[in-house]
Amino acid sequence: MFSKDTYINRRNELKRLVGEGVIILFGNNDSPVNYPANAYAPMRQDSSFLYYFGQHRDGLVGVIDIDNDEEIIFGDDIDVEDIVWMGYTPSVADLAAEVGVKKTAPMKELATYIDHLSPNTQHHFLPPYRFDTKIQIMDLLGIHPNQQKEQASLQLIKAVVKMRSTKEPQEIEAIERACEVGYQMHTTAQRLIRPGVTERYIGGQVDGIARSMAQGTSFATIFSQHGEIMHGNPSGAQLETGRLALCDAGCELDDYCSDHTRTMPVSGKFSQRQLEIYSIVEACHDYAIEVAKPGVKYMDVHFAVCRLMTERLKELGLMKGDTEEAVRAGAHAMFLPHGLGHMMGMDVHDMEGLGQIYVGFDEETRPNLEQFGTNCLRMGRKLEEGFVITDEPGIYFIPQLIDEWKASGHCKEFLNFDKLETYKDFGGIRIEDDILITKDGCRFLGKQRIPYHPKDVEAFMAMNKQ
């Protein structure tokens, strides 16, 4: 939690941006695993509620009445029977006072409060993503769950995106701390990788670092020898000599996230073929760092990386033809079917639940939802100082995609399908870091760099296996 003034100032700015009406920010409730008393733990608070009200307790709703200049937190105090099991929890009034809110009321009074507002009052709420919140909105405002996303307040969405996109210095410090734990997570994986160890064992050790040094993982850890599967969860398979292992993992600490990816040779040393592909991803990763700065569209950075990747793949004989035409046709998406990166902050894909078109794009830069690969671009808008984004190029050889494009002849003038056939057992490579857009350019977040240059990876793995 930050200072009381932080939350007061944030709510005041939110009121200014939205202008009129009543803002209703729903906190999260406990989510049962398989019966009510066995909930997922720890409870994860809604990020926007945290941003403006700062409290992690379940069962709270924050109301900001702009028209009457009034702020209220609705929620029920914890009774002694729950205290016996869960320990003492401050009263709702005490929690509210910590973030500068003077009024509180039991949850049963929320409906009465809303009912007594003027019939012309605008109700501002964000798109809900949990079923219990959808039911709460239906009971409170009479809006069916299947209509709530469309009836969520665009004014509020845009105001929240504007505020949360530009990170305050204290937020950047929190992300830096999360990145330090991310360093420990990934270097732990690099120390443990060797033939015979299972994916699940290393994935579990990585998760253990996040749970012991932070609040937990910021998303489900990806650790797999099948790096061509974007979200490959750890399996019971043993690591095999000659394969690559991809680790995409991050933690959440002090309500802010980290997100890194590294790809390592299971044997501790890259083969020549692996090194050829890895060096292209490495070059793309480093090129993005060179060109990302305020005023530059991240979509332009993405396509600059795609052109570099295409040129280098042509040198290996995997692509052919005119580079500009190949990228325009989307041929590069055979190897890079996702975007270069995404916003990051309180959510690992920051604010994605509010609508990617508002988070990653602006009036000048719009998404292309028609072209394969480009339709997965999460971040295209002009960069601004204070943005935190990921830089995560990759090259993947997906057998089913190769087969489909070869059979249909898609982009055949730019792809060498005969050579692609020989890479079907390759897997995939991704290198990802978190970067802060600064006044003149950008910089890595985190004091320590997880090894990613090939010689550094091999040296680190060798040093830790002696």
Buried (B, 14 or more C-beta within 10 A) or exposed (E): EBEBEBBBEBBBBBBEBBEEBBBBBBBBBBBEEEEEEEBEEEBBBBBBBBBBBBBBBBBBBBBBBBBEEBBBBBBEBBEEEEEEEEEEBBEBBEBBBBBBBEEBBEBEEBBEBBEEBEEEBBBBBBBBEBEEBBEBBBEBBEBEEEEBBEBBBEBBBBBBBEBBBBBBEEBBEBBBBBBBBBBBBBBBBBBBBBEEBBBBBBBEBBBEBBEEBBBBBBBEBBBBBBBBBBEBEBBEEBBEEEBBBBBBBBBBBBBBBBBBBBBBBBBBEBEEEBBBBBBBBBBBBBBBBEEBBBEBBBBBBBBBBBBBBBBBBBEBEBBBBEBEEBBEBBBBBBBBBBBBBBBBBBBBBBBBBBBBEBBBBBEEBEBEEEEBBBBBBBBBBBBEBBBBBBBBBBBBBBBEBBBEBBEEEBBBEBBBBEBBEEBBEBBBBBBBBBBBBBEEBBEBBBEEEBBBBBEEBBEBBEEBEE
